[in-house]
Amino acid sequence: MQRPQKRGMNEKDSSLPTNMLRLKDQPTERKKHMYIVHSTFKVPEEKAAEVIEIYKNRSRRVDKAEGFIDFRLLQNAKRKGELTVQLEWHSKEHYLTWVRSQEFKEIHELEKKYPDQELASVIPEVHQYEVVAT
């Protein structure tokens, strides 16, 4: 009787969609030059759900930017009012091109006009990372 063979840590699960595979399973060109940006901000906990809905319904204009890989909105497990936008890019140059674009400026101008001025005035703390090992 043959036992089912276990997949090793480095083997792909082919039943997963490509975008669900771990970074180490991604093609070399994808992980080779990754750049990750975190924008963390705090809102009153009672407004966190409202902000999450805003991001769920975001314009997705950044998704079309050259070099863009992925967007995630993260919520701190203990401090529900602390949210982090995580953007993944192929390179720092791609990210900087986006930040300098007219579309980026338009999106951030719209944020300033949000009716809830408490939310509109939130200023994120931005951290930028280069992927150096996977």
Secondary structure, DSSP 8 states (H G I E B T S, - for coil): --------TTS--TTS-GGGS-GGGS-HHHHHT-EEEEEEEE--GGGHHHHHHHHHT----GGGSTTEEEEEEEE-SS-TTEEEEEEEES-HHHHHHHHTSHHHHHHHHHHHT-S-HHHHT---EEEEEE----
